[in-house]
Amino acid sequence: MLPVTENGAVGAAVSIRQHTGRGTDPKRQEKPHVHSSIFSPDYRYLLVSDLGLDKVMVYKFHKRNGNLELAPVPFFKVKDGDGPRHLSFHPSGKYVYLLTEMGGNIVACRYHKGKLEEFQTISSYAANYDGRRGAADIHVSPDGRFLYTSNRMEANSIGIFSIDPETGKLASAGFQSTMGKTPRNFNFDPTGNFLLVANQDSNDIVIFKRDKKTGLLTDTGKRIEVSRPVCIKWISYP
């Protein structure tokens, strides 16, 4: 945990937490492999996806000094060999969705004060897909109505899922080709009308129009050519 000073500089770490252990896959999980970290909406907890341990570690965050300590329930365990990768909170804060890289699954959880309770697991891939799995990224749409995932390997697709507003449960709404190879990160534009996909191995960012009623995507035909893109972030200026 690194502090940011008043002039924007990054200071020395005030808290360092080292994971230990291993998972069941001797090649991919021979040691800890942290893939992402995300704050809870109230910034009281930090959720850390560790692919190597098949766990989401949960830390209590102290805003005053930046210290991290394990939460009373210190981790959320996924199925052996699934490999947690990324998380996305629903705008309501009641649900958090976990994408597993190796299993290619979405694990839907109720969330309350650092505790995750699984209530659904659904594949990020189409039912008829029988290739290798390597799910990458996951985002809930700004309106909270749909969830999207990126699927690499032979799939090269975006999975689209509707979210039940009452229960948080997911239902498949369709799959969209990314029109490129190896989609890593993707992101919505600030309006939520467009979805941009970073195709790492075809060296382009593909721009899709998003139907807010159905969640489905339409290729706009527009591309941003860039070498091996892997992450997209939007910066808002005052």
Buried (B, 14 or more C-beta within 10 A) or exposed (E): BEEEEEEEEEEEEEBEBEBEEBBEBEEBBEEBBBBBBBEBBEEBBBBBBBBBBBBBBBBBBBEEEBBBEEBEEEBBEBBEBBBBBBBBBBEEEBBBBBBBBBBBBBBBBBBEEBBBEBEBBBBBBBEEBEEEBBBBBBBBBBEBBBBBBBBBBEBBBBBBBBBEEEEBBBEBBBBBBBBBBBBBBBBBBEEBEBBBBBBBEBBBBBBBEBEBEEBBBEBEEEBEEEEEBEEBEEEEEE
